[in-house]
Amino acid sequence: MMIRHPNLKMAIVEKENAVAKHQTGHNSGVVHAGIYYTPGSMKAKLCVEGLKLSYEYFCKHNVPHNKVGKLIVAQNPDQVKRIDDLFDRGTKNNVPDLEVVEKDCIANYEPKCRGEKALWSPWTGIVDWALVCKHFAEDFQNMGGQIFLNYEVTGFAEMTESKGSDELAPISIRSKHKCLSSKYVLTCAGLHSDRLAVMTGCDRSPRIVPFRGEYLLLSDKKKHLCTTNIYPVPDPRFPFLGVHFTPRMNGDIWLGPNAVLALAREGYRWRDINIKDCIEMAKFPGLYKLCFRFFIPGCKEVIKSIFYPLAVKDLQKFIPEVSYRDVKRGPAGVRAQAMDNDGKLVDDFVFDGGKGSIGSRVIHCRNAPSPAATSSLAIAKHIADKLETDFKF
Ligand SMILES: Cc1cc2nc3c(=O)[nH]c(=O)nc-3n(C[C@H](O)[C@H](O)[C@H](O)COP(=O)(O)OP(=O)(O)OC[C@H]3O[C@@H](n4cnc5c(N)ncnc54)[C@H](O)[C@@H]3O)c2cc1C
């Protein structure tokens, strides 16, 4: 928006003392190529476009990254069939240079990896998304934008003083100690996006339910076993991609993430419990419906989270040389999973405004689902188009 309208005065408010403290700074660090998503969907389009824009940005701004590629590996006949489906999907989504890899050739791509068939995506890469976000923040400031940290938004109100008949009264963006005013507001609040939406009169649905994704770390002496991203074939019944091997920019290998209900919206550990968040979840019928549908797999995830060496069995299918002695607990991220009242997971972007004259000048991005880090530059273009249309710039 600042690039298109250099005279526009823009500010970002952020409740933490730095940018990228939540999902953007706690993710797998993968630059996704766009294989999985339904052809024609926003997710597919924005991911493929975002991949291209991201690599261009990394090269222009010297952001360290590595195109290590990705193998999606089938372990049984059912998954073998799905490799071909994924190849078709990826091709329809214009994912570049995908290759189907037969069993005997898997080792050519990852010497210690085993499987029945695989899909190779050479354009998938890795990067530190928190670092990328810091670059974005610097660009924004260099163009004249201001960033207010430690600024937790607690409400919005239309200011009473009039600016004359043609001008709109400003919207005050309130926090505990400070107040800023603006003509228009865009919110992208991740794990709190539903709460901000309610502040301008939007419906509570879709709600955000926090799902923690925990990683294990591979020991130094086994790091050489993994040089590329190794992913399972995703199970279509579940929304997440499954536990994968991911090389990090610092040379570590992360194994994960799993998916367990977090007891706080920013609950990075089991012992992080927020009573308000728990009460809200306990009152939300959608969550009961989801738990009922996924009761057995959900319990298995919790057991593997607590007794983490059990998770190693899943990893050994891909690299048999990994044993439970080679892993230790690693970091975790929390996904802002948008869910409707029937317990259905909302898979696409959701934009909302609210009621009254404030509602027509506020856009809430209520759901920016994975791979929104990869898609971020394409999402930014999409949102800039929306702001120009909705706010008539
Ligand atoms: C475990 C995990 C793995 C993932 N792996 C990948 C991956 O490999 N590749 C990929 O492309 N994507 C990945 N994703 C998805 C990606 O990280 C997210 O989709 C993306 O980071 C979302 O960005 P966001 O800005 O919407 O949310 P966030 O990064 O969560 O930012 C929201 C911000 O809003 C602030 N905020 C909230 N409430 C308020 C308030 N009241 N006032 C002021 N500020 C507020 C928060 O402090 C936060 O900084 C992963 C996500 C997770 C959780």
The ligand as an SDF file (V2000), in Angstrom:
LIG
                    3D

 53 58  0  0  0  0  0  0  0  0999 V2000
    3.6980  -24.5300   13.7540 C   0  0  0  0  0  0  0  0  0  0  0  0
    3.5220  -23.7310   12.4910 C   0  0  0  0  0  0  0  0  0  0  0  0
    4.2430  -24.0590   11.3440 C   0  0  0  0  0  0  0  0  0  0  0  0
    4.0680  -23.3140   10.1810 C   0  0  0  0  0  0  0  0  0  0  0  0
    4.9050  -23.5570    9.1260 N   0  0  0  0  0  0  0  0  0  0  0  0
    4.8590  -22.7170    8.0460 C   0  0  0  0  0  0  0  0  0  0  0  0
    5.8240  -22.8290    7.0150 C   0  0  0  0  0  0  0  0  0  0  0  0
    6.7560  -23.6230    7.0920 O   0  0  0  0  0  0  0  0  0  0  0  0
    5.7110  -22.0250    5.9320 N   0  0  0  0  0  0  0  0  0  0  0  0
    4.6930  -21.1070    5.8170 C   0  0  0  0  0  0  0  0  0  0  0  0
    4.6380  -20.4370    4.7920 O   0  0  0  0  0  0  0  0  0  0  0  0
    3.7780  -20.9610    6.7950 N   0  0  0  0  0  0  0  0  0  0  0  0
    3.8570  -21.7100    7.9270 C   0  0  0  0  0  0  0  0  0  0  0  0
    2.9810  -21.5320    8.9480 N   0  0  0  0  0  0  0  0  0  0  0  0
    1.9300  -20.5350    8.8080 C   0  0  0  0  0  0  0  0  0  0  0  0
    2.4160  -19.1010    9.0150 C   0  0  0  0  0  0  0  0  0  0  0  0
    3.4210  -19.0280   10.0080 O   0  0  0  0  0  0  0  0  0  0  0  0
    1.2340  -18.2240    9.4060 C   0  0  0  0  0  0  0  0  0  0  0  0
    0.1570  -18.4570    8.5150 O   0  0  0  0  0  0  0  0  0  0  0  0
    1.6010  -16.7270    9.3240 C   0  0  0  0  0  0  0  0  0  0  0  0
    2.7940  -16.5060   10.0460 O   0  0  0  0  0  0  0  0  0  0  0  0
    0.4680  -15.9000    9.8960 C   0  0  0  0  0  0  0  0  0  0  0  0
    0.9020  -14.5670    9.9880 O   0  0  0  0  0  0  0  0  0  0  0  0
   -0.0170  -13.5080   10.7520 P   0  0  0  0  0  0  0  0  0  0  0  0
    0.6520  -12.1920   10.6040 O   0  0  0  0  0  0  0  0  0  0  0  0
   -1.4310  -13.6540   10.2830 O   0  0  0  0  0  0  0  0  0  0  0  0
   -0.0300  -13.9780   12.2900 O   0  0  0  0  0  0  0  0  0  0  0  0
    1.0790  -13.7420   13.4600 P   0  0  0  0  0  0  0  0  0  0  0  0
    2.4670  -13.9660   12.9520 O   0  0  0  0  0  0  0  0  0  0  0  0
    0.6100  -14.5820   14.5840 O   0  0  0  0  0  0  0  0  0  0  0  0
    0.9510  -12.1980   13.7750 O   0  0  0  0  0  0  0  0  0  0  0  0
   -0.1740  -11.6290   14.4270 C   0  0  0  0  0  0  0  0  0  0  0  0
    0.3440  -10.4660   15.2530 C   0  0  0  0  0  0  0  0  0  0  0  0
   -0.7540   -9.7510   15.8060 O   0  0  0  0  0  0  0  0  0  0  0  0
   -0.3680   -9.3100   17.0940 C   0  0  0  0  0  0  0  0  0  0  0  0
   -1.5860   -9.0250   17.8780 N   0  0  0  0  0  0  0  0  0  0  0  0
   -2.5420   -9.9020   18.2600 C   0  0  0  0  0  0  0  0  0  0  0  0
   -3.5000   -9.2730   18.9820 N   0  0  0  0  0  0  0  0  0  0  0  0
   -3.1390   -7.9620   19.0390 C   0  0  0  0  0  0  0  0  0  0  0  0
   -3.7180   -6.8160   19.6570 C   0  0  0  0  0  0  0  0  0  0  0  0
   -4.8700   -6.8730   20.3600 N   0  0  0  0  0  0  0  0  0  0  0  0
   -3.0770   -5.6130   19.5310 N   0  0  0  0  0  0  0  0  0  0  0  0
   -1.9080   -5.5160   18.8310 C   0  0  0  0  0  0  0  0  0  0  0  0
   -1.3110   -6.5860   18.2400 N   0  0  0  0  0  0  0  0  0  0  0  0
   -1.9190   -7.7880   18.3270 C   0  0  0  0  0  0  0  0  0  0  0  0
    0.4260  -10.4860   17.6490 C   0  0  0  0  0  0  0  0  0  0  0  0
    1.2430  -10.0890   18.7280 O   0  0  0  0  0  0  0  0  0  0  0  0
    1.2040  -10.9330   16.4360 C   0  0  0  0  0  0  0  0  0  0  0  0
    2.4770  -10.3380   16.3560 O   0  0  0  0  0  0  0  0  0  0  0  0
    3.1220  -22.2500   10.1300 C   0  0  0  0  0  0  0  0  0  0  0  0
    2.3940  -21.9220   11.2860 C   0  0  0  0  0  0  0  0  0  0  0  0
    2.6220  -22.6250   12.4600 C   0  0  0  0  0  0  0  0  0  0  0  0
    1.9070  -22.1780   13.7060 C   0  0  0  0  0  0  0  0  0  0  0  0
  1  2  1  0
  2  3  1  0
  2 52  2  0
  3  4  2  0
  4  5  1  0
  4 50  1  0
  5  6  2  0
  6  7  1  0
  6 13  1  0
  7  8  2  0
  7  9  1  0
  9 10  1  0
 10 11  2  0
 10 12  1  0
 12 13  2  0
 13 14  1  0
 14 15  1  0
 14 50  1  0
 15 16  1  0
 16 17  1  0
 16 18  1  0
 18 19  1  0
 18 20  1  0
 20 21  1  0
 20 22  1  0
 22 23  1  0
 23 24  1  0
 24 25  2  0
 24 26  1  0
 24 27  1  0
 27 28  1  0
 28 29  2  0
 28 30  1  0
 28 31  1  0
 31 32  1  0
 32 33  1  0
 33 34  1  0
 33 48  1  0
 34 35  1  0
 35 36  1  0
 35 46  1  0
 36 37  1  0
 36 45  1  0
 37 38  2  0
 38 39  1  0
 39 40  1  0
 39 45  2  0
 40 41  1  0
 40 42  2  0
 42 43  1  0
 43 44  2  0
 44 45  1  0
 46 47  1  0
 46 48  1  0
 48 49  1  0
 50 51  2  0
 51 52  1  0
 52 53  1  0
M  END
$$$$
